[in-house]
Amino acid sequence: MKITVIHGQSHKGSTYNIAKQLCDKLGGEVTEFFLPKDFACYCKGCTACFIRETSCPDYEKLKPLTEALDNADVIILASPVYVMHATGAMKSFLDHYGYRYMVHRPEEKMFSKQAVCISTAAGAGMRSTIKDMADSTFFWGCARTYKLGVAVMETRWEMVKPRIKSKIEKKTALLAKKILSRKDKVKPTIKTRVFFGIMSLVQKNGFNEADVSYWKAKGWTNGKKPWKK
């Protein structure tokens, strides 16, 4: 199993440790990126990617992360809560993949992947932070997205109380079990299938020629699906 982890911060705090704990339970080959250390570009809003992916001014810098996402069986997006949302570094990273949303040109491999969105805070904000990330995994077409938010009640992992760490241990164990049970046989949720179906109708006469050509070439506007039946 190949796992790609995108950390929305460069320090190794509670969010990092929970992601690592899950990776250890899953086993396999882990590739990690730390933002903004490994990618610090803001989306320029030039819309070039909507015509051709390689036209993005940050394409070459983003390429190693993109390839790691495409090669992974499991994608983990992990971000602590920063003012009730994902970190700016995580948002900047995700902004670069608008062209890969199902409404445009989703990567076919995504429909067989599982994703996990992890967030921690000393208090609140995990739900909105996870949504920032889970919106992308859904619109990318990931077959399954799991959500794990934890109020650790501390700013340092070393200070988190044993009872809270014990709960985290149980949650990561249960989550790992679910992911492993679907290994090599995961299928998209009904929500993803329905949305894909709507997009296949839209792309028959879409407004972006690049998107229309992409969907047509894949056979998706003619009944073909990017997942195994």
LINKAHU-V706937 format. One record per backbone hydrogen bond with DSSP energy under -0.5 kcal/mol. NH is the residue of the N-H (numbers start at 1). CO is the residue of the C=O. E is the energy in kcal/mol with one decimal. If there is no record, write none. Layout:
nh->{NH	NH}
co->{CO	CO}
e->{E	E}
//
This chain:
nh->{3	4	5	5	6	7	7	8	13	17	18	19	20	21	22	23	24	25	26	27	29	30	31	33	35	35	38	50	51	52	55	56	59	62	63	64	65	66	67	68	69	70	71	72	72	73	74	75	76	77	77	78	78	79	81	82	82	83	85	91	92	93	94	95	96	96	97	98	100	101	102	104	105	110	111	112	113	114	115	116	117	118	118	119	121	129	130	131	132	133	134	135	136	137	138	139	140	141	141	142	143	143	144	146	148	150	152	152	153	159	160	164	165	166	167	168	169	170	171	172	173	174	175	176	177	178	179	180	181	182	182	183	185	186	189	193	194	195	196	197	198	199	200	201	202	203	204	205	206	209	212	213	214	215	216	217	218	219	219	220	221	222	223	224}
co->{29	74	3	31	76	5	33	78	11	13	14	15	16	17	18	19	20	21	22	23	1	28	3	5	7	33	34	47	48	48	52	53	56	58	59	60	62	62	63	64	65	66	67	68	69	2	2	114	4	75	116	6	76	118	120	80	85	81	82	87	88	89	90	91	92	93	94	95	97	98	139	101	99	107	108	109	110	73	144	75	146	77	116	148	150	125	126	127	128	129	130	131	133	133	134	135	136	137	138	137	110	113	113	115	117	119	121	150	121	156	157	161	161	162	163	164	165	166	167	168	169	170	171	172	173	174	175	176	177	178	179	180	182	182	143	189	190	191	192	193	194	195	196	197	198	199	201	202	203	207	208	209	210	211	212	213	214	215	216	215	215	219	220	219}
e->{-3.2	-2.5	-0.5	-3.0	-3.0	-0.6	-3.1	-3.5	-1.0	-2.3	-2.2	-2.1	-2.6	-2.1	-2.1	-2.4	-2.7	-1.6	-1.9	-2.4	-2.3	-0.5	-2.9	-2.1	-2.4	-0.5	-3.5	-1.0	-1.5	-2.4	-1.9	-1.6	-2.0	-2.3	-1.7	-0.5	-0.8	-2.3	-2.8	-1.6	-2.2	-2.4	-1.9	-0.8	-0.6	-2.9	-2.0	-2.5	-3.0	-0.5	-2.9	-2.6	-0.6	-2.6	-2.3	-0.5	-3.3	-0.5	-1.7	-2.3	-2.6	-1.9	-2.6	-2.2	-0.6	-1.1	-1.9	-1.1	-1.4	-1.6	-1.9	-2.5	-2.4	-1.6	-1.3	-1.7	-1.8	-2.1	-2.8	-2.7	-2.7	-2.7	-0.6	-2.2	-1.6	-1.9	-2.9	-2.1	-1.6	-1.1	-3.5	-2.3	-0.6	-1.7	-2.3	-2.3	-2.2	-0.7	-1.1	-2.1	-1.1	-1.0	-1.3	-3.0	-2.8	-2.2	-1.8	-1.0	-1.0	-1.5	-1.2	-0.7	-2.2	-2.3	-1.5	-2.2	-2.3	-1.7	-2.3	-2.8	-1.8	-2.2	-2.4	-2.5	-1.9	-1.9	-2.4	-2.6	-1.8	-0.9	-0.8	-1.1	-2.1	-0.6	-1.0	-2.3	-2.7	-2.3	-2.6	-2.1	-2.1	-2.3	-2.2	-1.2	-2.1	-2.6	-0.9	-1.2	-0.7	-0.6	-2.5	-2.5	-1.7	-2.5	-2.2	-2.5	-1.7	-0.8	-0.8	-1.7	-0.8	-1.2	-0.7	-2.1}
//
